[in-house]
Amino acid sequence: MKSTSSPSLHAERPDYSTDRFCPLRIMEVELTSPLPGLDFDGQYRRAWVLARVHTEPIGVCIVEVDQEGVTPDELAGLIWEELSGPIVKRFVDARIPVPVALTGGGLESNPEAWPFLRERSAMLADPPFISVVICTRDRPEQLGRCLGRLRSQKYPRFEVVVVDNAPRSGAVQSIVAAHRADGANFRHCIEPRPGLSWARNAGIAAVAGEIIAFLDDDDEPDEYWLVGIAVGFVRSDRIGSVTGVILPARLHSRAEFLFEEVGGHGKGRGFGRETFSNSGGQSPLFPLPPFGTGANMAYRREVLNRIGGFDVALGAGTPTSAGEDTLALTLTMLAGYEIAYEPTALMWHHHREEVEDLNRQLHGYSIGLTAFYAALIIRRPSVIPGLIKLLPAALSYVRRAIVAAPAGSSGASNGLYRRHIRGMFAGPGAYVRSVFKQRRAANLE
């Protein structure tokens, strides 16, 4: 029985090849309550543990579970070994006596003295109305899970609009109608032109709120997701977009684990708050690690209006496969707004279950990355000098990806990285093809 750091944090970890892979149990542990023990059940020999302090997510570790199981005190010791740094930091920031250890009985902490909870309470005293947009295409089962989690949000003022993108049946409409019949503020609309950006733009036009949050149909939002989105926006009037952390909803297959091993959606962004701007430490022209992804992002309506919504030549359902979210976030910063990365706006995501599906997904991401740059240059030629300055950093990134995957990764993840690099060369041409294709689609409106 031992602990290893989370793959999503890019720390040293064991190599789980095909014949040695075993599923991981996803767990959440509240450290201010008594901790659970872990029994060995024959199916899960590892547990992927998200640790929280007063519901705030602070870090992840992987715990090995042998036949004797793991007692609460042993689990506490393993979590403390991996996450004592961020735990202590939360107590120091709160100006509360710092614990010297974590036991199975949990941490002693008065919730009334916790600044994080006071901030949340103050925001909920006058919460902004949030419109949630989910775009889907013929995936009613996944959508049903997502809508069920949205109904359990601990947030009082929101609506949900489901955009049915070029549907081939009425299954999605039926699911939304069933939730609506139970009293949920859910609505359904259809966008006949296939493509995620067409669907997102249709959602923007259909919703009522001045804050618009986006998630995918294979997401399951944490119950405090919308609270985290709202907290991000109240940081400053200059916040034009809020993004959040995305964690795996399950890790039952090698492909799901590999996606986390090559960085997941966050590429090591972590659980600390950050703010990005045109003048910040990370250039808006270099989204590595990403400022956020389309599976968990929100915007002020004024920002979306100013940047022209989502580029319909980018994204799923087009030759570019991806990149529309990256372009929107970059244009937000170039327009003078800030992006708040808020880890409490937490999303659980269902990764691809098969390695070949993961290969196609990552290949699409790589096409979308360079397609994003093509779109950015066409829209903003003034960025070219800045991109030239960033070229050494970009070449260094490519060289590192070709030579080796992140430390401790498997040979399979090396292959994924190499395919990622190959796809990058196809992006600009894919964008040009997509522009002409979407023009024809617009003429059919």
C-alpha positions as CSV (number, residue, x, y, z in Angstrom):
1,M,0.0,0.0,0.0
2,K,1.5,3.3,-1.1
3,S,0.7,6.6,-2.8
4,T,1.8,8.0,-6.2
5,S,1.2,11.5,-7.4
6,S,-1.6,12.2,-9.9
7,P,-0.8,11.9,-13.6
8,S,-2.6,15.2,-14.3
9,L,0.1,16.9,-12.1
10,H,2.9,15.4,-14.2
11,A,4.8,14.0,-11.2
12,E,6.8,10.8,-11.1
13,R,4.5,7.8,-11.4
14,P,4.6,4.1,-12.1
15,D,4.4,2.7,-15.7
16,Y,1.1,0.9,-16.3
17,S,1.4,-0.9,-19.6
18,T,-1.4,-2.8,-21.3
19,D,-1.1,-6.1,-19.5
20,R,-0.6,-4.4,-16.1
21,F,-3.4,-1.9,-16.2
22,C,-6.1,-2.1,-13.6
23,P,-9.0,0.3,-13.1
24,L,-8.8,3.2,-10.6
25,R,-11.6,4.0,-8.2
26,I,-12.5,7.7,-8.3
27,M,-12.9,9.1,-4.7
28,E,-13.5,12.5,-3.1
29,V,-12.3,12.9,0.5
30,E,-13.3,15.9,2.7
31,L,-10.3,16.4,5.0
32,T,-12.2,18.3,7.7
33,S,-14.4,15.2,8.3
34,P,-13.4,11.7,9.4
35,L,-11.6,9.9,6.5
36,P,-12.9,6.6,5.0
37,G,-10.9,3.4,4.8
38,L,-10.4,1.6,1.5
39,D,-11.2,-2.1,1.2
40,F,-9.6,-4.4,-1.3
41,D,-12.4,-5.6,-3.6
42,G,-10.5,-7.3,-6.3
43,Q,-11.6,-4.8,-9.0
44,Y,-9.9,-1.6,-7.8
45,R,-6.2,-1.9,-6.8
46,R,-5.7,1.8,-6.9
47,A,-7.8,4.8,-5.8
48,W,-7.6,8.2,-7.5
49,V,-8.4,10.6,-4.6
50,L,-9.5,14.2,-4.8
51,A,-8.9,15.9,-1.5
52,R,-11.0,18.8,-0.4
53,V,-10.9,21.3,2.6
54,H,-14.3,22.7,3.4
55,T,-15.4,21.5,-0.1
56,E,-12.6,23.4,-1.8
57,P,-10.6,21.0,-4.1
58,I,-6.9,21.2,-3.2
59,G,-5.1,18.3,-4.9
60,V,-5.1,14.7,-6.2
61,C,-3.1,11.7,-5.4
62,I,-3.2,8.0,-6.4
63,V,-3.3,5.4,-3.6
64,E,-2.3,1.8,-4.0
65,V,-4.7,-0.6,-2.3
66,D,-3.3,-4.1,-1.4
67,Q,-5.2,-7.0,-0.1
68,E,-5.2,-5.7,3.5
69,G,-6.8,-2.5,2.4
70,V,-6.1,1.0,3.7
71,T,-7.2,2.2,7.1
72,P,-8.4,5.8,7.6
73,D,-5.2,6.7,9.4
74,E,-3.1,5.2,6.6
75,L,-5.1,7.1,4.0
76,A,-4.6,10.3,6.0
77,G,-0.8,9.7,6.1
78,L,-0.6,9.1,2.4
79,I,-2.6,12.2,1.6
80,W,-0.5,14.3,4.0
81,E,2.7,13.0,2.4
82,E,1.5,14.1,-1.1
83,L,-0.6,17.2,-0.3
84,S,0.7,18.7,2.9
85,G,2.0,21.7,0.9
86,P,-1.3,22.9,-0.5
87,I,-3.1,22.0,2.8
88,V,-0.7,24.1,4.9
89,K,-1.0,26.9,2.4
90,R,-4.8,27.1,2.7
91,F,-4.4,27.4,6.5
92,V,-1.7,30.0,6.3
93,D,-3.7,32.1,3.8
94,A,-6.7,31.8,6.2
95,R,-4.5,32.9,9.1
96,I,-5.6,29.8,11.0
97,P,-3.3,27.6,13.1
98,V,-1.5,25.3,10.8
99,P,-1.9,21.5,11.3
100,V,1.2,19.4,11.7
101,A,-0.3,16.2,10.5
102,L,-3.5,14.7,9.1
103,T,-5.2,11.8,11.0
104,G,-8.1,9.5,10.1
105,G,-10.2,11.8,12.3
106,G,-9.7,14.7,9.8
107,L,-8.5,18.2,10.3
108,E,-9.8,20.5,13.0
109,S,-11.1,23.7,11.5
110,N,-14.0,26.0,12.2
111,P,-16.0,26.6,9.0
112,E,-17.1,30.0,10.2
113,A,-13.5,31.1,10.2
114,W,-12.7,29.9,6.7
115,P,-12.3,32.7,4.1
116,F,-13.2,30.5,1.2
117,L,-16.7,29.7,2.7
118,R,-17.2,33.4,3.7
119,E,-16.5,34.4,0.1
120,R,-18.9,31.9,-1.3
121,S,-21.6,32.9,1.2
122,A,-21.2,36.6,0.3
123,M,-21.6,35.8,-3.4
124,L,-24.7,33.7,-2.8
125,A,-26.3,36.6,-1.0
126,D,-26.8,38.2,-4.4
127,P,-25.9,35.7,-7.0
128,P,-25.8,36.6,-10.7
129,F,-28.1,34.8,-13.1
130,I,-26.2,32.2,-15.2
131,S,-27.3,30.7,-18.5
132,V,-25.8,27.2,-19.2
133,V,-25.4,26.0,-22.8
134,I,-24.9,22.3,-23.6
135,C,-24.4,21.4,-27.2
136,T,-25.0,17.8,-28.2
137,R,-25.5,15.5,-31.2
138,D,-27.3,12.2,-30.9
139,R,-25.8,11.2,-27.5
140,P,-28.9,11.1,-25.3
141,E,-27.5,8.8,-22.6
142,Q,-24.5,11.0,-21.9
143,L,-26.7,14.1,-22.0
144,G,-29.1,12.5,-19.5
145,R,-26.2,12.1,-17.0
146,C,-25.1,15.7,-17.5
147,L,-28.6,17.1,-17.0
148,G,-29.1,15.1,-13.9
149,R,-25.9,16.6,-12.4
150,L,-27.0,20.1,-13.4
151,R,-30.3,19.6,-11.5
152,S,-28.3,19.1,-8.3
153,Q,-26.4,22.4,-8.5
154,K,-26.1,24.3,-5.3
155,Y,-26.9,27.5,-7.0
156,P,-30.2,29.3,-7.0
157,R,-30.4,31.3,-10.3
158,F,-29.7,29.5,-13.6
159,E,-31.2,28.2,-16.8
160,V,-30.1,25.4,-19.1
161,V,-30.4,25.5,-22.9
162,V,-29.7,22.3,-24.8
163,V,-28.7,22.9,-28.4
164,D,-29.5,19.8,-30.5
165,N,-26.9,20.0,-33.3
166,A,-28.2,18.5,-36.7
167,P,-30.1,15.8,-34.8
168,R,-31.1,12.5,-36.5
169,S,-33.8,11.7,-34.0
170,G,-36.0,13.3,-31.4
171,A,-34.3,11.6,-28.4
172,V,-32.5,14.7,-27.1
173,Q,-35.7,16.7,-27.2
174,S,-37.5,14.0,-25.3
175,I,-34.9,14.0,-22.5
176,V,-35.1,17.7,-22.1
177,A,-38.9,17.6,-22.1
178,A,-38.8,15.0,-19.3
179,H,-36.6,17.2,-17.1
180,R,-38.7,20.3,-17.9
181,A,-41.8,18.4,-16.9
182,D,-40.2,17.8,-13.5
183,G,-39.9,21.6,-13.0
184,A,-36.3,22.2,-14.2
185,N,-35.6,25.4,-16.1
186,F,-34.3,23.5,-19.1
187,R,-35.0,24.4,-22.7
188,H,-34.3,22.8,-26.1
189,C,-33.4,24.4,-29.4
190,I,-32.1,23.0,-32.7
191,E,-29.2,24.2,-34.8
192,P,-29.4,22.4,-38.2
193,R,-25.9,23.1,-39.4
194,P,-23.4,20.6,-38.0
195,G,-20.5,21.9,-36.0
196,L,-19.9,22.7,-32.4
197,S,-19.3,26.5,-33.0
198,W,-22.6,26.8,-34.9
199,A,-24.3,25.1,-32.0
200,R,-22.6,27.3,-29.4
201,N,-23.5,30.5,-31.3
202,A,-27.1,29.3,-31.5
203,G,-27.0,28.8,-27.7
204,I,-25.7,32.3,-27.1
205,A,-28.7,33.6,-29.2
206,A,-31.2,31.5,-27.3
207,V,-30.2,32.2,-23.6
208,A,-31.3,35.1,-21.4
209,G,-28.3,35.6,-19.1
210,E,-25.5,38.0,-19.2
211,I,-23.1,35.3,-18.0
212,I,-23.1,32.2,-20.3
213,A,-21.4,29.0,-19.2
214,F,-20.5,26.1,-21.6
215,L,-20.0,22.5,-20.9
216,D,-20.0,19.3,-23.0
217,D,-22.6,16.5,-23.0
218,D,-20.0,14.1,-21.7
219,D,-19.4,16.3,-18.6
220,E,-20.8,15.9,-15.1
221,P,-20.5,19.2,-13.2
222,D,-19.6,19.2,-9.6
223,E,-22.5,20.4,-7.4
224,Y,-20.6,23.6,-6.7
225,W,-19.6,24.2,-10.4
226,L,-21.9,27.2,-11.0
227,V,-20.9,28.6,-7.6
228,G,-17.3,28.5,-8.7
229,I,-18.1,30.2,-12.0
230,A,-19.9,33.0,-10.2
231,V,-17.1,33.4,-7.7
232,G,-14.7,33.8,-10.6
233,F,-16.6,36.6,-12.1
234,V,-17.0,38.6,-8.9
235,R,-13.2,38.8,-8.6
236,S,-13.2,41.9,-10.9
237,D,-15.2,43.7,-13.4
238,R,-12.4,43.1,-15.9
239,I,-13.0,39.3,-15.8
240,G,-14.4,38.5,-19.2
241,S,-14.2,34.7,-18.9
242,V,-13.9,32.1,-16.2
243,T,-12.5,28.6,-16.7
244,G,-12.2,25.7,-14.3
245,V,-10.5,22.4,-13.6
246,I,-11.5,19.3,-15.4
247,L,-11.0,15.9,-13.8
248,P,-11.8,12.3,-15.0
249,A,-15.2,11.0,-14.2
250,R,-13.9,7.5,-14.4
251,L,-10.6,5.7,-15.0
252,H,-11.7,2.2,-16.0
253,S,-9.7,1.8,-19.2
254,R,-6.1,2.2,-20.2
255,A,-7.1,5.0,-22.7
256,E,-8.8,7.0,-20.0
257,F,-5.7,6.8,-17.9
258,L,-3.4,7.6,-20.8
259,F,-5.3,10.8,-21.4
260,E,-4.5,11.9,-17.9
261,E,-1.0,10.7,-18.3
262,V,-0.4,13.0,-21.2
263,G,-1.8,15.9,-19.3
264,G,-5.6,15.6,-19.4
265,H,-7.5,18.8,-20.1
266,G,-5.4,21.0,-17.8
267,K,-1.8,20.0,-18.8
268,G,-0.7,20.5,-15.1
269,R,-2.6,23.7,-14.5
270,G,-3.4,22.5,-11.0
271,F,-5.6,23.7,-8.1
272,G,-4.4,27.3,-7.6
273,R,-6.3,30.3,-8.7
274,E,-4.8,32.2,-11.6
275,T,-5.6,35.3,-13.7
276,F,-4.6,35.7,-17.3
277,S,-4.5,38.9,-19.3
278,N,-2.9,40.5,-22.3
279,S,-0.1,41.8,-20.0
280,G,0.2,38.7,-17.7
281,G,3.0,36.3,-17.3
282,Q,1.8,33.8,-19.9
283,S,1.3,35.2,-23.3
284,P,-2.3,35.0,-24.7
285,L,-0.6,33.8,-27.9
286,F,0.9,30.7,-26.3
287,P,-1.9,28.6,-24.7
288,L,0.4,25.9,-23.2
289,P,-0.7,25.0,-20.6
290,P,-4.2,26.0,-21.8
291,F,-6.1,28.9,-20.3
292,G,-9.1,26.7,-20.2
293,T,-11.1,24.4,-22.5
294,G,-14.6,24.3,-24.0
295,A,-15.7,21.6,-21.6
296,N,-15.7,24.1,-18.7
297,M,-15.7,27.8,-19.6
298,A,-18.0,30.8,-19.1
299,Y,-18.1,34.3,-20.6
300,R,-19.8,37.6,-20.2
301,R,-22.2,38.2,-23.1
302,E,-20.6,41.5,-23.9
303,V,-17.3,39.7,-24.4
304,L,-18.8,37.1,-26.8
305,N,-20.5,40.0,-28.7
306,R,-17.2,41.8,-29.0
307,I,-15.2,38.9,-30.3
308,G,-18.0,37.7,-32.6
309,G,-18.9,34.5,-30.9
310,F,-17.2,31.3,-31.8
311,D,-15.4,30.8,-35.2
312,V,-17.6,28.4,-37.1
313,A,-14.6,27.2,-39.1
314,L,-13.1,25.8,-35.9
315,G,-14.2,23.0,-33.5
316,A,-15.7,19.6,-33.5
317,G,-17.7,18.7,-36.6
318,T,-15.4,20.7,-38.9
319,P,-12.1,19.8,-40.7
320,T,-10.2,21.5,-37.9
321,S,-11.7,19.3,-35.1
322,A,-10.9,21.8,-32.3
323,G,-9.5,25.2,-31.5
324,E,-12.7,27.3,-31.2
325,D,-12.4,27.5,-27.4
326,T,-8.7,28.5,-27.6
327,L,-9.4,31.2,-30.1
328,A,-12.2,32.7,-28.0
329,L,-10.1,32.8,-24.9
330,T,-7.2,34.4,-26.7
331,L,-9.4,37.0,-28.3
332,T,-10.9,37.7,-24.9
333,M,-7.5,38.7,-23.6
334,L,-6.5,40.6,-26.7
335,A,-9.8,42.6,-26.3
336,G,-8.5,43.8,-22.9
337,Y,-10.4,41.4,-20.6
338,E,-9.0,39.0,-18.1
339,I,-9.6,35.3,-17.7
340,A,-10.0,33.9,-14.2
341,Y,-9.0,30.3,-13.7
342,E,-11.2,29.1,-10.8
343,P,-10.5,25.5,-9.6
344,T,-13.7,25.4,-7.5
345,A,-15.6,25.5,-10.8
346,L,-14.9,21.8,-11.1
347,M,-16.0,19.5,-13.9
348,W,-15.9,15.7,-14.2
349,H,-15.3,14.5,-17.7
350,H,-15.8,11.1,-19.4
351,H,-12.6,10.4,-21.4
352,R,-12.4,8.2,-24.5
353,E,-12.5,4.6,-23.4
354,E,-10.6,3.1,-26.4
355,V,-7.0,3.9,-27.3
356,E,-7.9,4.4,-31.0
357,D,-10.6,6.8,-30.1
358,L,-8.1,8.7,-27.9
359,N,-5.6,8.7,-30.8
360,R,-8.2,10.4,-33.0
361,Q,-9.1,12.9,-30.3
362,L,-5.6,14.0,-29.7
363,H,-4.9,14.1,-33.4
364,G,-7.9,16.4,-33.7
365,Y,-6.6,18.6,-30.9
366,S,-3.3,19.0,-32.6
367,I,-4.9,20.0,-35.9
368,G,-7.1,22.4,-34.0
369,L,-4.0,24.0,-32.3
370,T,-2.4,25.1,-35.5
371,A,-5.8,25.9,-37.1
372,F,-6.3,28.2,-34.1
373,Y,-3.1,30.1,-35.1
374,A,-4.2,30.3,-38.7
375,A,-7.5,31.8,-37.6
376,L,-5.8,34.2,-35.2
377,I,-3.4,35.5,-37.9
378,I,-6.3,36.0,-40.4
379,R,-8.3,37.9,-37.8
380,R,-5.4,39.8,-36.1
381,P,-2.4,40.1,-38.5
382,S,-0.9,42.4,-35.8
383,V,0.0,39.3,-33.7
384,I,2.6,38.1,-36.2
385,P,5.5,39.9,-34.5
386,G,4.5,38.4,-31.2
387,L,4.2,35.0,-32.7
388,I,7.7,35.3,-34.2
389,K,9.1,36.1,-30.7
390,L,7.4,33.0,-29.3
391,L,8.8,30.7,-32.0
392,P,11.8,29.5,-29.9
393,A,9.4,28.5,-27.1
394,A,7.1,26.7,-29.6
395,L,10.0,24.8,-31.2
396,S,11.2,23.8,-27.8
397,Y,7.8,22.4,-27.0
398,V,7.7,20.4,-30.2
399,R,11.2,19.1,-29.6
400,R,10.4,18.0,-26.1
401,A,7.3,16.2,-27.3
402,I,9.1,14.4,-30.1
403,V,12.0,13.3,-27.9
404,A,10.0,12.1,-24.9
405,A,6.6,12.2,-23.3
406,P,6.3,13.5,-19.7
407,A,8.5,11.9,-17.0
408,G,7.3,8.4,-16.0
409,S,4.9,8.0,-19.0
410,S,4.5,4.8,-20.9
411,G,5.6,4.0,-24.5
412,A,2.0,4.3,-25.6
413,S,1.8,8.0,-24.4
414,N,5.0,8.6,-26.4
415,G,3.2,7.5,-29.5
416,L,0.3,9.8,-28.7
417,Y,2.7,12.7,-28.4
418,R,4.2,11.9,-31.8
419,R,0.9,11.7,-33.4
420,H,0.0,15.1,-31.8
421,I,3.1,16.6,-33.5
422,R,2.1,15.2,-36.9
423,G,-1.4,16.6,-36.7
424,M,0.0,20.1,-36.0
425,F,1.3,20.3,-39.6
426,A,-2.3,19.7,-41.0
427,G,-4.0,22.5,-39.1
428,P,-3.6,25.6,-41.3
429,G,-4.8,23.7,-44.4
430,A,-7.7,22.3,-42.5
431,Y,-8.7,25.8,-41.4
432,V,-8.8,27.1,-45.0
433,R,-10.9,24.1,-46.2
434,S,-13.2,24.6,-43.2
435,V,-13.7,28.4,-44.0
436,F,-15.0,27.6,-47.4
437,K,-17.2,24.7,-46.2
438,Q,-18.8,26.9,-43.5
439,R,-19.4,29.7,-45.9
440,R,-21.5,27.3,-48.0
441,A,-23.3,26.2,-44.8
442,A,-24.1,29.8,-44.0
443,N,-25.5,30.4,-47.4
444,L,-28.0,27.6,-46.8
445,E,-29.4,29.4,-43.8
